[in-house]
């Protein structure tokens, strides 16, 4: 499932989510440089990338499990490749 992950130090990343005991792995990941929303990350998770959203491709991202602040489940339909 695709998720938006907020990590310590302000990193916000979206990708296909997998969790192990020690880390969160996001594949096909992008760093969310600009949310481009008026209602925050919840809007982005529900509605997908907006006109002003800026995503920087990042490949595979690994975050220590203890560094994850929160995650948002993404709506699969609005985040599907176009």
C-alpha positions in Angstrom: 0.0 0.0 0.0 1.2 3.5 -0.8 1.7 5.7 2.2 3.0 9.2 3.0 5.6 8.9 5.8 6.6 11.8 8.0 10.0 11.2 9.5 12.1 13.1 12.0 13.8 16.3 10.9 10.9 17.2 8.6 11.3 14.6 5.8 8.0 13.7 4.1 8.2 10.8 1.6 5.6 8.9 -0.3 6.0 5.4 -1.7 5.0 1.7 -1.5 5.2 1.0 2.2 6.8 -2.0 4.0 7.8 -2.2 7.6 10.3 -4.5 9.3 11.3 -4.7 12.9 13.9 -2.0 12.4 13.0 0.1 9.5 10.3 1.4 7.1 11.1 0.8 3.4 9.4 2.9 0.7 9.9 1.7 -2.8 9.2 3.8 -5.9 9.5 6.7 -3.4 9.4 10.4 -3.9 10.3 13.2 -1.4 7.4 15.6 -1.1 9.2 18.9 -1.6 6.0 21.0 -2.0 2.6 19.6 -0.8 0.6 21.9 -3.1 -2.5 21.6 -0.9 -4.8 23.9 1.1 -5.7 21.2 3.6 -2.4 19.6 4.4 -1.1 16.0 4.0 -4.5 14.4 4.7 -5.8 16.1 1.5 -2.8 14.9 -0.4 -3.3 11.3 0.8 -7.0 11.3 -0.2 -6.8 13.3 -3.4 -3.4 12.5 -4.7 -0.8 15.0 -6.1 -2.3 18.4 -6.8 -1.4 21.0 -9.4 1.2 22.6 -7.2 2.6 19.4 -5.6 6.3 18.9 -6.3 7.6 15.3 -6.0 11.3 14.5 -6.2 12.0 10.9 -7.3 14.0 9.1 -4.6 14.0 5.4 -5.6 14.1 3.3 -2.4 14.1 5.1 0.9 14.8 3.4 4.2 13.8 5.1 7.5 14.7 3.8 10.9 11.4 2.7 12.5 12.0 4.9 15.5 12.4 7.9 13.2 8.8 7.7 11.8 6.5 10.3 13.3 3.3 9.3 11.5 2.0 7.8 8.3 -1.0 8.4 6.0 -2.6 5.7 3.9 -3.0 6.9 0.3 -6.1 6.5 -1.8 -4.9 4.0 -4.4 -7.1 5.4 -7.2 -5.8 9.0 -6.9 -2.2 7.9 -6.6 -2.3 5.5 -9.5 0.2 6.4 -12.3 -1.4 8.5 -15.0 
